[in-house]
C-alpha cells in the first residue's frame, strides 16, 4: 500500500533539511536529492516501527505565506 505525505526541504547552512509535515519525521542531506532519499527512508522506517493504521492522510495542500512580525523592543 502506498501513502502520500507532504514534505518540505529547506537549506540550513551546508545541509538540506527535509521534513515530513504530517508525521514530524526529519532527515537531511548534502544535496536536495540526498535529503529526499534520506527522508523517504526515514519515513519508511517510521512506518515500519510504529505502524500505519491511524496515520493522517495528506490534504495535498500546503500554504506558504510571508509572515511579518515586530522584532525587538
Wavefront OBJ file of the C-alpha trace (Angstrom):
o trace
v 0.000 0.000 0.000
v 1.296 3.431 -0.894
v 0.714 6.556 1.219
v 1.243 10.163 0.198
v 2.584 12.793 2.582
v 3.780 16.367 2.138
v 7.454 17.197 2.567
v 9.330 20.475 2.797
v 13.026 20.924 2.101
v 14.949 23.936 3.341
v 18.621 24.820 3.191
v 20.327 25.312 6.539
v 23.992 26.253 6.226
v 25.647 23.338 4.363
v 22.734 20.888 4.617
v 19.322 20.455 3.038
v 16.796 19.544 5.724
v 13.740 17.536 4.664
v 10.659 17.460 6.896
v 7.567 15.276 6.506
v 4.805 17.632 7.597
v 2.169 15.155 8.778
v 4.479 12.758 10.630
v 7.096 15.142 12.002
v 9.897 12.999 10.557
v 13.049 14.924 9.638
v 16.177 13.990 7.723
v 18.960 15.786 5.870
v 21.427 15.544 3.018
v 24.172 17.487 1.304
v 22.023 17.769 -1.837
v 18.279 18.042 -2.389
v 18.242 14.573 -3.932
v 20.097 13.110 -0.951
v 17.758 14.837 1.501
v 14.724 13.465 -0.372
v 16.117 9.932 -0.432
v 17.064 10.089 3.253
v 13.616 11.390 4.203
v 11.901 8.646 2.219
v 13.989 6.035 4.029
v 13.316 7.663 7.418
v 9.550 7.744 6.783
v 9.546 4.112 5.656
v 11.417 3.115 8.850
v 8.987 5.189 10.925
v 6.013 3.442 9.350
v 7.606 0.013 9.898
v 8.357 0.806 13.541
v 5.107 2.454 14.554
v 2.618 1.049 12.079
v 0.500 2.940 9.614
v -3.014 2.270 10.875
v -4.102 5.661 12.214
v -1.675 7.937 10.420
v -3.045 11.138 8.947
v -3.522 11.392 5.212
v -2.112 14.362 3.415
v -4.612 17.014 2.450
v -2.453 17.726 -0.585
v -2.470 21.401 0.288
v 0.442 23.386 1.668
v 0.265 27.148 2.034
v 3.355 29.332 2.246
v 2.942 32.989 3.020
v 5.150 35.874 4.136
v 4.898 36.405 7.871
v 5.895 39.780 9.232
v 6.325 40.246 12.971
v 7.683 43.031 15.150
v 11.197 42.277 16.372
v 12.939 43.903 19.273
v 11.634 46.480 21.669
l 1 2 3 4 5 6 7 8 9 10 11 12 13 14 15 16 17 18 19 20 21 22 23 24 25 26 27 28 29 30 31 32 33 34 35 36 37 38 39 40 41 42 43 44 45 46 47 48 49 50 51 52 53 54 55 56 57 58 59 60 61 62 63 64 65 66 67 68 69 70 71 72 73
